Amino acid sequence: MGGRDAGPGTVTVYLAWSPEPFDPGLSGVVDGPWREILRAEDHLLLVDSDDTLSRVYHHLKWSFEGSPPLLVTACDGAPKLKGLPAGTTSWVRARAGAARGRA
């Protein structure tokens, strides 16, 4: 599955985690190297992007005032989920399926 370094044209869902809460404005359709961000909780984002892992990572890193730990990784397929807000699984599966169809 593409997206890690494939660049524009390849859709990937990235998972981003930090022990610090992400900016509350990072939710929905917002400016950045992504199409949409689903805020699963204050410390966990799912990012729909056709840009590289590096660009997504750096834009999220720059959204913090300090330098908290940050993990950003591509989701290869639909991950197993439990205890997240309603609709999270459907959101990821719809995008993961679309990415497989375009790969």
N, C-alpha and C positions, 0 to 999 in steps of 0.2 A: 504494500500500500504506500502511496506516495505522500508527499507533503514535507517530509523532514528537510529535504534540501531540493525538492523538485521545483519549487517556485510557483508562480502564477499558473493557473489552469488545473491544478491538482487540489482537490478539497480534502482537508484533514480535520479531524476533531482532536484538539489538544486538551489535555488535562493540566490545570495549573493549581498548585497548592503552596501556601505560605502559612507560617504560624501567626503572622500579622494579618489582620483583615485587609482584603482588597478594597480599593476605593469603591464606595457605594455606587458611583456613576458608571462603573464597569459592569453593565448589565443591558441586555437587549442589543439594539443596533447602535453602536457608538463608533466614533472615529478611531481608526487604528488599522493594523494589518490583518483585519478579520472581517467576516460578514456579520457575525452575531456572537454574543457572549451569553451563556446561561450561567447565572449565579446560583450554584447548587447550595452554597452556604457562604458565610463571610470569608472563609479561608479556602474555598474550593470553587474554581471556575471551569467551565467547559467552553472551549473556544472553537468556533467554526471558522476556518481560515483557508484561503488558497495561497497563503504566503509561507515562507520557510519557518522552521522551528526557531532559528536564530532571531528573525525579526519579531516574531510573537514574544519570545522570551525577553528580548531587550525592551520592547514597549511596555510589557508588564513590569519589568524591573524598574523602569523609569517612572512608573506610576506611584512608587513608594517614596516617601520623604527620606527615609533611612535606607539601610541595606539589609533587610531581613533575609533569612533563608528563603529560597524560591526554587520550586521544582516545576518544570514544564516538560511534558512528554507527549508524543503522538499516541493516540489510541488506535491500535490496529484491530479493527472490527468493533463490535459492540461489547463493552465490558459488562461484567456482572455487577449489579447495583442493588443496594438495599438501604432503606432508611433515608433516602434523599427525597426532596420535594416531589409532589405529584407531577407527572409529565416528563421528568428527567430521563427516564429510560426511553420513552418514545422519541424525545428530542435527539438523543444520541443515536438510536437505531436508525432514524430517518436520515441522518447525515452520514452515518457509517455506510448504510446501504447505497446512498447516492455516490459516495466516494468510490466504493467498489465498482459501481456501474460505469464510472468514468475512467477508472484506472486502465 
